Amino acid sequence: MTRVGVVGATGYAGAELVRILSAHPGVKLTVLTSRRHIGERFDTIYPALAGRVDLICEKYDADSLSDATDLVFTALPHQLPMEIVPALLKRGNKVVDLSADFRFRDPDSYEKHYQPHTARGLLQQAVYGLSEVYFDDIQGADLVGNPGCYPTSALLPLIPLVKKDLLDPATLIVDAKSGVSGAGRSPSVTTLYSEVSESFKPYKVAAHRHNPEMDEVLSREAGTRVQTTFVPHLVPMSRGMQTTIYAGCTTTNRREDFHDCLQSFYNGKAFIRIRKDGSPPDTLHVRGTNYCDIGIQVDKPSNRLILMSAIDNLVKGAAGQAVQNMNIMLGLDETTGLTQMPYPL
Ligand SMILES: NC(=O)c1ccc[n+]([C@@H]2O[C@H](COP(=O)([O-])OP(=O)(O)OC[C@H]3O[C@@H](n4cnc5c(N)ncnc54)[C@H](OP(=O)(O)O)[C@@H]3O)[C@@H](O)[C@H]2O)c1
């Protein structure tokens, strides 16, 4: 059985990986690493997993991690994975990185929005892990850069329509809302209960690092430079992401045409649920699941398409998609370990 490890297991994305992987029938979770919780049982940090996970957090060490695993998830803040991933690959591990370090193909774009890249050579080798779109490339990959949560929620509804020229790429507005867990577990004033509980606000307006990530992918798919206007918002819930996209129509403004395009692109893809009746998706319906629910409406007077998507930022937006990518890399059914029944309420 394939042995897997999680580096940065104590963060929100890492803990979600532990939740999913510990119940995965096709792999064995063997190593969890932490910086601040070395020697502590994982279930003392996340008591919800008591009786289900008996691993102890270890200090990161490339040799012992590599000896005990075949595939590693890196769930660290950006800049750290680029320092450790080259050594893991050299030791024969496959890697799924959840940070931004291996999402960009253009190193200059990464460096403009993040910091100097110390493993630039790997950017051409890394595959962008938008599972439903890049399945074939992920199959043969040793290194997958798992997409950001906002890009996942925007790219899944947009890519099929951009590829078919059904919307004007110069008109794209992405208006997205995220639960607070998107900011990670490290304490900060902006995520204090008293700052978010009665609040709803945009942040990093037209300046969020996920903007160049989605533009790079959309430009590649559209065959022309795409520059979206992106406004993220913070909403007072712990998990969930709702994204609303506005785009000028081109050859059609019939809702059925957009629906049919998305439906045929995602035919047979278990985690994409497209609402036929035009009703809006809801974060409540995807909570704790790997689904991306998509709704479609057309505002005919303005000739504008309105796409709506809902995901769980920690699952389809992070750990769930990372496990889906692992399944694809290992030749398993891509849904393995990810088919938990959604909560009806
Ligand atoms: N949260 C989301 O919704 C989400 C969605 C998509 C992608 N991601 C990406 O996933 C990655 C992790 O995000 P997160 O939200 O889980 O962050 P987080 O909750 O802040 O967790 C960060 C993890 O990294 C470890 N870490 C931090 N600094 C470290 C250092 N200097 N050396 C070694 N380990 C260090 C922490 O370990 P200790 O605390 O144990 O020391 C912790 O396990 C990020 O790159 C993020 O962009 C997150």
The ligand as an ORCA input file, in Angstrom:
! r2SCAN-3c Opt
* xyz 0 1
  N      -6.575     27.306      4.445
  C      -7.037     27.127      3.210
  O      -8.263     27.218      2.948
  C      -6.093     26.817      2.085
  C      -6.648     26.578      0.816
  C      -5.792     26.298     -0.256
  C      -4.422     26.275     -0.056
  N      -3.914     26.542      1.181
  C      -2.440     26.537      1.308
  O      -2.040     25.490      2.154
  C      -0.851     25.877      2.876
  C      -1.135     25.728      4.373
  O      -2.213     26.609      4.683
  P      -3.001     26.533      6.056
  O      -4.199     27.369      5.883
  O      -3.147     25.123      6.490
  O      -1.953     27.274      7.019
  P      -1.800     27.168      8.608
  O      -3.099     26.723      9.197
  O      -1.213     28.449      9.048
  O      -0.745     25.973      8.802
  C       0.601     26.105      8.419
  C       1.353     24.803      8.698
  O       2.695     25.017      8.298
  C       3.561     24.818      9.414
  N       4.604     25.868      9.408
  C       4.420     27.192      9.429
  N       5.615     27.848      9.391
  C       6.557     26.883      9.359
  C       7.962     26.902      9.315
  N       8.639     28.051      9.317
  N       8.613     25.719      9.266
  C       7.943     24.566      9.269
  N       6.594     24.478      9.345
  C       5.913     25.629      9.372
  C       2.712     24.923     10.643
  O       3.306     24.086     11.602
  P       3.189     24.227     13.212
  O       2.094     25.228     13.474
  O       2.902     22.851     13.670
  O       4.494     24.682     13.672
  C       1.379     24.387     10.136
  O       1.377     22.976     10.224
  C      -0.554     27.342      2.468
  O       0.425     27.377      1.495
  C      -1.895     27.823      1.931
  O      -1.769     28.836      0.971
  C      -4.710     26.798      2.255
*
